[in-house]
Amino acid sequence: MSVAQVRQYMVDGEGDAAVELVQKLVAEGTSAQDIMNGLTEEMGILGDKFENFEVFLPDLMIAGDAFMQIMGVLKEHLVKDSEGEAKTIVIGTVKGDYHDIGKNIVGIVLQANGFNVVDLGADVDPVQYLETARKEKAAVVGISALMTTTMPGQEDFIKLVSDAGDKGKYLVCIGGAPTSVEWAERIGADVWSFDAFECAAKLKKLLG
């Protein structure tokens, strides 16, 4: 019974078995953070294998679903360790893009790191992000794009923020498979992240 076994269950898509084992490990004193770190590492390994054509999209989706099941158990333990008032982050996928697996994982990881997450879902109009950020007094707006054809939606939002006089009131964080740090710099985004875990680490550092 170990974190290594949880990692294997996740890779195999055995979410129920992984959750049961995680509950036992936490009850016996294993740190929720240590378990999450192990899962983070394993997802990174899967990502590398995907890039090298050693695993394929269905493999990532199976592991991703199991990961989300596990995080449903872990996040309550991780949030207990956070201090201070939770910062609010509004997240969603750009208009015209219906992909949400990556965005969902980002939301869970951010919650696990103590953030208050308002998830607008997929195919979200730029104005909805703006209105929600104002309503929720958000510290960050995070926008995902999973297709090259929908990437301009991220730039559209940043232009809207500037035109509406909201520039500097909250950070704009972008991500998604076709995006890059160069794209983020080009459109004026505040933060770009390769994955959910890097996103959480960067935002925790920036927001203190």
C-alpha positions as CSV (number, residue, x, y, z in Angstrom):
1,M,0.0,0.0,0.0
2,S,1.8,3.1,-1.3
3,V,1.7,6.3,-3.3
4,A,3.3,4.3,-6.1
5,Q,0.2,2.0,-6.2
6,V,-2.1,5.0,-6.4
7,R,-0.1,6.3,-9.3
8,Q,-0.5,3.0,-11.1
9,Y,-4.2,2.9,-10.4
10,M,-4.5,6.4,-11.9
11,V,-2.5,5.4,-15.1
12,D,-4.8,2.3,-15.4
13,G,-7.9,4.4,-15.0
14,E,-8.9,2.5,-11.8
15,G,-10.4,5.6,-10.1
16,D,-12.4,3.7,-7.5
17,A,-9.5,1.6,-6.3
18,A,-7.3,4.7,-6.3
19,V,-9.7,6.6,-4.1
20,E,-10.1,3.7,-1.7
21,L,-6.3,3.5,-1.3
22,V,-5.9,7.2,-1.0
23,Q,-8.4,7.3,1.9
24,K,-6.5,4.6,3.7
25,L,-3.1,6.3,3.2
26,V,-4.4,9.7,4.4
27,A,-6.1,8.0,7.4
28,E,-2.7,6.3,8.3
29,G,-0.8,9.6,8.1
30,T,0.4,9.9,4.5
31,S,0.5,13.6,3.6
32,A,-2.1,14.6,1.0
33,Q,0.6,16.9,-0.5
34,D,2.9,14.0,-1.0
35,I,0.2,12.0,-2.8
36,M,-0.6,15.0,-5.0
37,N,3.1,15.5,-5.8
38,G,3.3,11.8,-6.8
39,L,0.3,12.2,-9.1
40,T,1.8,15.4,-10.5
41,E,5.0,13.6,-11.4
42,E,3.1,10.7,-13.0
43,M,1.0,13.0,-15.1
44,G,4.2,14.7,-16.2
45,I,5.6,11.3,-17.3
46,L,2.4,10.6,-19.2
47,G,2.6,13.9,-20.9
48,D,6.2,13.2,-22.1
49,K,5.1,9.8,-23.3
50,F,2.3,11.4,-25.2
51,E,4.7,13.8,-26.9
52,N,6.9,10.8,-27.9
53,F,3.9,8.8,-29.2
54,E,4.3,6.1,-26.5
55,V,0.8,6.7,-25.2
56,F,-2.2,8.3,-26.9
57,L,-5.1,10.6,-26.1
58,P,-7.4,7.9,-24.7
59,D,-4.7,7.0,-22.3
60,L,-4.4,10.6,-21.1
61,M,-8.2,10.8,-20.8
62,I,-8.5,7.6,-18.7
63,A,-5.7,8.8,-16.4
64,G,-7.2,12.3,-16.3
65,D,-10.6,11.0,-15.2
66,A,-9.0,8.9,-12.4
67,F,-6.9,11.9,-11.4
68,M,-10.1,14.0,-11.0
69,Q,-11.7,11.3,-8.8
70,I,-8.6,11.2,-6.6
71,M,-8.4,15.0,-6.3
72,G,-12.1,15.0,-5.2
73,V,-10.8,13.2,-2.1
74,L,-7.5,15.0,-1.7
75,K,-8.7,18.6,-2.1
76,E,-10.5,18.8,1.3
77,H,-7.2,17.8,3.0
78,L,-5.1,20.1,1.0
79,V,-7.5,23.1,1.5
80,K,-7.3,22.6,5.3
81,D,-3.6,23.4,5.1
82,S,-4.1,26.7,3.3
83,E,-3.9,29.9,5.2
84,G,-5.6,33.3,4.8
85,E,-8.6,34.4,2.8
86,A,-8.9,32.4,-0.5
87,K,-8.3,34.4,-3.7
88,T,-11.0,33.9,-6.4
89,I,-10.1,32.7,-9.8
90,V,-12.5,32.7,-12.7
91,I,-11.8,30.0,-15.3
92,G,-13.3,28.8,-18.6
93,T,-12.6,27.8,-22.2
94,V,-12.8,30.4,-24.9
95,K,-15.8,31.0,-27.2
96,G,-16.2,28.4,-29.9
97,D,-14.0,25.8,-28.0
98,Y,-15.9,23.0,-26.2
99,H,-12.8,21.1,-24.8
100,D,-12.9,21.1,-21.0
101,I,-10.9,18.2,-19.6
102,G,-7.7,20.3,-19.2
103,K,-9.7,23.2,-17.8
104,N,-11.4,20.9,-15.3
105,I,-8.1,19.6,-14.1
106,V,-6.8,23.1,-13.6
107,G,-9.9,24.0,-11.6
108,I,-9.4,21.0,-9.3
109,V,-5.7,21.7,-8.8
110,L,-6.4,25.3,-8.0
111,Q,-9.0,24.4,-5.5
112,A,-6.6,21.9,-3.9
113,N,-4.2,24.7,-3.5
114,G,-6.6,26.8,-1.6
115,F,-8.1,29.1,-4.3
116,N,-11.8,29.8,-4.7
117,V,-12.6,28.7,-8.3
118,V,-15.6,30.0,-10.3
119,D,-15.8,27.7,-13.4
120,L,-17.8,29.2,-16.3
121,G,-17.4,26.0,-18.4
122,A,-16.6,25.8,-22.1
123,D,-17.6,28.1,-25.1
124,V,-17.5,31.2,-22.9
125,D,-18.0,34.7,-24.4
126,P,-15.4,37.3,-23.4
127,V,-18.0,39.6,-21.9
128,Q,-19.0,36.8,-19.5
129,Y,-15.5,36.5,-18.1
130,L,-15.4,40.3,-17.6
131,E,-18.7,40.5,-15.9
132,T,-18.0,37.5,-13.6
133,A,-14.5,38.9,-12.7
134,R,-16.1,42.1,-11.6
135,K,-19.0,40.4,-9.7
136,E,-16.7,37.9,-7.9
137,K,-13.9,40.5,-7.3
138,A,-11.6,38.0,-8.9
139,A,-7.8,38.1,-8.5
140,V,-7.3,36.1,-11.7
141,V,-9.1,35.2,-14.9
142,G,-7.8,32.0,-16.5
143,I,-8.7,31.2,-20.1
144,S,-8.0,27.9,-21.9
145,A,-7.9,27.3,-25.6
146,L,-7.4,23.8,-27.0
147,M,-7.4,24.6,-30.7
148,T,-5.3,27.0,-32.8
149,T,-8.5,28.3,-34.4
150,T,-9.8,29.4,-31.0
151,M,-6.6,30.9,-29.6
152,P,-7.6,34.4,-30.8
153,G,-10.4,34.3,-28.2
154,Q,-7.7,34.8,-25.5
155,E,-6.5,37.9,-27.2
156,D,-10.0,39.2,-27.7
157,F,-10.6,39.0,-23.9
158,I,-7.3,40.8,-23.1
159,K,-8.3,43.6,-25.6
160,L,-11.8,43.8,-23.9
161,V,-10.1,44.1,-20.5
162,S,-8.1,47.0,-21.7
163,D,-11.0,48.7,-23.5
164,A,-13.2,48.3,-20.4
165,G,-10.7,49.9,-18.1
166,D,-10.1,46.7,-16.1
167,K,-6.4,46.3,-17.0
168,G,-4.4,45.7,-13.8
169,K,-7.4,44.9,-11.7
170,Y,-6.8,41.1,-12.0
171,L,-4.2,38.8,-13.6
172,V,-5.1,37.2,-17.0
173,C,-3.7,33.7,-17.1
174,I,-3.8,31.6,-20.4
175,G,-3.1,28.0,-21.2
176,G,-3.9,25.1,-23.5
177,A,-2.1,22.8,-25.8
178,P,-1.5,25.1,-28.8
179,T,-0.5,28.1,-26.6
180,S,3.0,29.1,-25.6
181,V,4.9,31.7,-23.5
182,E,5.6,33.5,-26.8
183,W,1.9,33.7,-27.6
184,A,1.2,34.9,-24.0
185,E,3.8,37.7,-24.4
186,R,2.4,38.6,-27.8
187,I,-1.1,39.1,-26.6
188,G,-0.2,40.7,-23.3
189,A,-1.3,37.9,-20.9
190,D,0.1,38.1,-17.4
191,V,0.7,34.4,-16.9
192,W,1.2,31.4,-19.1
193,S,1.4,27.9,-17.8
194,F,2.3,24.6,-19.3
195,D,-0.1,22.6,-17.1
196,A,-2.3,22.9,-14.1
197,F,0.4,22.4,-11.5
198,E,2.7,25.0,-12.9
199,C,-0.4,27.3,-13.1
200,A,-1.1,26.9,-9.4
201,A,2.5,27.3,-8.4
202,K,2.9,30.5,-10.4
203,L,-0.3,32.0,-9.1
204,K,0.5,31.2,-5.5
205,K,3.8,33.0,-5.9
206,L,2.3,36.0,-7.7
207,L,-0.6,36.4,-5.3
208,G,1.4,35.6,-2.1
